[in-house]
Amino acid sequence: MNVLVLGGDGYLGWPTALRLSARGHEVGIVDNLVRRQYDEEMGVDSLVPIRDLETRVRAWRQLSGLRVRTYIGDLADADFVERTLADAAPAAVVHFAEQRSAPYSMIDRAHAVYTQVNNVVGTLNLLYAIAEVDPDIHLVKLGTMGEYGTPNIDIEEGFIEITHRGRSDVLPFPKQPGSFYHLSKVHDSHNIAFSCRNWGLRSTDLNQGVVYGQETEETALHSDLATRYDYDAVFGTVLNRFIVQAVVGHPLTVYGKGGQTRGMLDIRDTLACIELALLNPPAAGEYRVFNQFTESFSVGDLAERVADLVPGAEIEHLDDPRVEQESHYYRAAHTKLLDLGLAPHLLSDGLMASLLALVDRHRDRVDPSAIRPTVDWRRTHSHLGATAGRP
């Protein structure tokens, strides 16, 4: 099918675009390249060198013989969004094009406002453009398991049946987001669900867990196709950060008690989930939610698993910079993608060993000053916020 990948220059968007292209789909990439500007603002680069988008697309065409179209622009520009949808005429849109870091959204007021405006307004512009250009377009939107928080009950997939005073209904699962970034995702979910009810749009909201890994079948073909690997305390996800810390001899930084438990998945499974959603679209007017993760781990358990593979690795418990429960109940349903045929890659010592080898090859690019947390959820202006540039 004809698919438009928004945020197609990013950590997940780029390998998703390549996977869909390799599977025979016609692919277009939309990006404003702002993720690269965040690197300049934070003063830290991807551990694995990445090429500019033009070089990436040219390399893919040379290696595969397949063409990926590019549209450079911002979802904040409603006219650009509508023109792009009209020109590309996609059957589906995969939406990664949002500021994705919770710590970044908590630096200060400017970063919180930027995150919410960028994410919520961009998605609203997209919803209006779909409704006006072609309401039959299937929107596959990357959400987050962080929308739910950590309730003391089982987390269902998007909805829960409630009986109250003798009456029952199926309602959206209660949301307890933990940052202004996660709040933006909640606002997106409500806006998308409303648009499906109101305009007959069709959408799949993928509430994704924490992603680890860096290589996919397509990105491994050539260094020019590599996707990024973030290890800093602002954009790096937990296992990717621990792997870097272990390789360079830095203590593994566990926040608080380490009992924080999250759903997680291999980057290769992100690509599989996206394609499964595309190949099994919802009906017109349907808003559906899939919880997109394969396993659950506590932060402490992950640190122990990494430390066991690296002789001499130490674990350091830091005061938790986030406002969160450090030990809690966590059990979330995630059956819908499995029912569609997802065959997950589960976390193994072999995979972690391959990540350790990857990081070791690029260890000279590690900036030790980027490892420790600098954003404090309890302060309206963090230390980083006082020194970083405005978004």
N, C-alpha and C positions, 0 to 999 in steps of 0.2 A: 504494500500500500504506500501511499504518499504521506510521509510523516515529517512534521516540523519539530525540531528539538530546540527548545528555548533554553538558553544557558549552555549551549553546546560546546563552549570552550572550557567548561569547568571540570572539576575532579570526576564527577559522574556523568555529566552531559557529553563530554568528548568520547569516552569509551562506549556510551550508549549509542551515539550517532554512528560510530564505526561498526558496532554489532548489528544494528539495523541495516546498514548499508551492505554488510557482508551477507546478511540473510536475504538479500534481494529486494529490500524496500527502497523506494526513492526517498532520499533524505535531504532536508534543508536544515541549516544551523542558523539560529538567531542568537546574537550576543552583543553586549555593549562593551565587552572586554574590561569591565570594572573590577573583576576579581584580581586581575594583574595589578590594578592600582592599589588594592588593599595591601598587596605585598610591599609596595613602595611606602605606603603609610605606616605599616607595622615594622618595616625595616628588616624583613626576613623573607627569604625565597623558598620555593619548593625544594625539598631535599633532592628530588630527582629533577634534573634540568628539563624544562619543557620549551618547545619551539613556539614561535608565533603562529597564529591561526592559519595564515596564508601558507606557511611552510608545512604545517600539519596536513592541510587539505591537499596540497600538491603532492606530498609524499604518499598519501593514501591512494591518490589516483595513479601514481607511478607504480605502486606496489600491487594494487588490486585491479586496476583498470576501471574503477568505479568513481563516479563523480558525486561530490557532495556540494550542494549550493550553500552560499553564505549570505546572510543579511546582517549588516552591522547597524545596530540601533538599539533604542531603549524602550522598554515596555511603558515607561512613564510618558512617552510620546504617543498619544492615542491615535493620531493620524498615521504614524509609522506602523503601528500594530495593525490597523485596518488595511493599509496598503499592502503590507507583507502577507497577510492572510489571503487577500484577494489575488496577489501575484502567485503565491505558492500553491494555493488551492489544495490544502492538505485534507486527507481523510481523518487525520488525528494529529493532535498537538501534545507533545510531552513537555511538561513545564518544570524545569529546574531553575529558572532564572530569578532566583531570590538570594538575598544576603542570608547565609546559612549558619552563621556562628552566634551561639547564645552569648559567650563572653563579649564579643564585639558589640552586641546590642546593649550590653550593660556597662559600657565604658563611661558614658555620661549622657546628658540629655540629647546632645546633637546626634550621637550614634543610635540612641533609642528611636528618636524621631525619624532619622534616615531609614533605619531598618523597617519601621512600620509603613512609612510612606512608600518606600521602594517596593516592598513586598505586597502590601494590601492594594495600593493604587495600581501597581503594575498588573496584578491579577484582575482587578476590576476592569481595567482597560481591555484586557484580553477577553473577559466574559462578554463585554459589550460588542467587541469586534466579532466574536464567534456568532453571537445572536444576529448581528446585522449582515455578515458575509455569508455564513452557512451554518445554521443551527444544528445541522447533522454532524458537524465535526465532533469527534470524541476527544475530550480533554482528559489527559492522564496527568494528574497533578501530584508532585512529590510533597507529601505532608511529613509528619513526624510523630513517633510514639510519644514524644515529649508533650504533645497536646493533652494527654490523659493525666500526666503527673503520676503519683504513686498512691492511688486510693487503697484503702484496706479491704477491697473486694476484688474479685477477678475482673480484668479488663476485657470487654467484649470487642468485636470488630465494628466499631463505629456507632452501634445502636444497642439499646438495652430495653428489655420489656419491664415496665413498671406497673405495679398495682398499687393504687392509692385510693383509700376510702371507697373500696369496692369497685373501682373502675380501673381498666387496664389499657395501656397504650405502649407502642414501641417508639422510643424517643432517642435523640442523640445522646451518646454516653456522656456523662458529666466531664467537663474539662477543668484541669487544675494545672495550667502551664506554669513553668518555672522561670521564664525570662521574657523580656520584651520580644525577642525573636520567636519564642514558642507562642506567645500571644498573637503575633502576626499570622502564624499558621492557623490558629483557631479562627481568627477573623476571616481568613481565606476560606476555611471549610464552611463557615456559615454563609458567606457570600456565594460560594459555588452551589451549595445545596439550595439556596433561595433561587438562584438563576435557573437551576434545573426545574424546580417547581413552577417558576413564573414563566419561563420562555421555552420550556421543553428541551433544554440542553441535555446532553448525556456526559457524565463525568465519572472517572474512577479516582478516588482520593487514596493515595498510597501512604499510609502512616508508617514511615520507615524507621527502623532501629538504627543503631550506631554502626557505621560501615567501617570495615578494615580491609587492608590489602591495597595493591597498586597495579598489578599486572592483570590483563585479560588476554584472551587468545589473539585479539587484533592489535592491542598496544604493544605486545611482545615482538611483533614482526620487525620493528625497526625503532631505534632511539628517537627518531623524529615523530613517532606516534605515541610516545609516552604520555601518560597523564600525571598529574601532580601528586606529590606526597607531602602533606603538611604535618609537622611535628611540634609546632609551637603551641603555647598554652591558650592561644586565642582561636586558631583554626584547626589545630590537630585533634583528631579523635583519639580516644583513650588508648586503644591497643597500639595504634601507629606511634603514639607518643612514647609508650613504655618500651617499644622495640628500639627506638632511637636512644632513649636514655640508657638502656642496658648496653648497647653497642659502644657508646662513648664513655662509659664508666660513671655516668651520673646516677644518683639514687632514683629509683622509680617513685615518682611523686603521687602518692595516694592521698586524696583529700579526705580528712577526717578519719572515721573508723574504717572506711572502705566497704561498707555494706550496701552502698548504692548499687542497685541491680537494674540492668537495662537489657532490652532485646538487642541483638546484634546480628550482623550478616556479612558475608564475604562480598566484595565488590562484584564478583562474577554473578552472584545471585541477584544483585540489583538489576543487572542487565536482563537476566532471565525473567524476573518479575515484570519488568516493563513490557517485554515482548508478549508475555502471557496475557497481560491486561489488554494490549493492543489487539491480539488475535481473538479475544473473547469480549467484545464490547458490550456495554450496557444498553438497555433500550432507551429510546427517546424519552426524556423527562426523568430518567433514573439517575440518582446520585448514590453511588455505592462506595463503601470503604473497605479496603484490605489492610490488615496489619502485616507489614512487610519486614519480617525478621525470621531467623531460623533457630536461634538459641538465646538463652538468657544467662548472663554472668554478672557477678558482683565485681566491682572495681578491684577489691582485694584479691579475689580469686584470679583475675587476669594478671595482676602483678606477681602473684605467686607462680603462675604458670610460666611467665616470661623469665622470672628469676631462676627457676629450676633449670632452664636451658643455658644460662650464662654463668659460668663459674665466677664467684665473687660479686655477683650482682646484689645490691642492697635495696631495701624498700624503706622509704621515708614517709611517715605520716605527717602531713601538713595540716594546719588549721584550715578548715574548709572555707574557701572564698565564696562559695555559693550558699544560698539559703535553701536547704533541702534536708530531708530526712536521711541520716547517714546509715540507718538500719531500718528496713521496712519490708512489708509483705509485697510480693510482686509475682503475679501470674496473669499472663495475657494470652488470649486466644489468637491463633494465627493459622487457621485451617483453609481459608478460601483459596489462597494461592497454591497450597499443596493439592487441593482438590482439582485445580486446573492443570496440574502436572509438574509443579516445581520439584526438582530433584536437588536438594540443597547441598552445598559444600560446607561441611561442619568444620569447626575450628579444630586443627590437629597440630601436634608438635612438628610435623613435617612442614605444614604451611608456615608456622612461626619461624622455623629454621630458615625457610626460603626468604622470609621478610628480613630476618637478621642478616642474611647474606647480601640482600639488596641494599640495606642500610650501610653495611660495612663497605660496599663499593663506593658509596657516596659520603662517607663519614667526614671527609674534609670540608663538606659544605654545611656541616652542623654549626649553628651559632649557639653556644651554651647560654648566652644571655636571654634567649627566647624560650627557654624550657620552663622556667618557674612561673607560676601564675602572677599576674599583675593587675587583674580586674577583680575588684571586691564588690559583690552583689549588695552589700550593706551600705555602700557609699554612693552618693549621687554623682561624685566625680572621683574616679579611680586614679591611681598613680599614672597609669598608662594614658588615661584621658587628659591628664594635665600636660603630657608631652607629645602625644600623637597628633597628627594633622587631622583636620576635620574630614569627615567622609564626603 
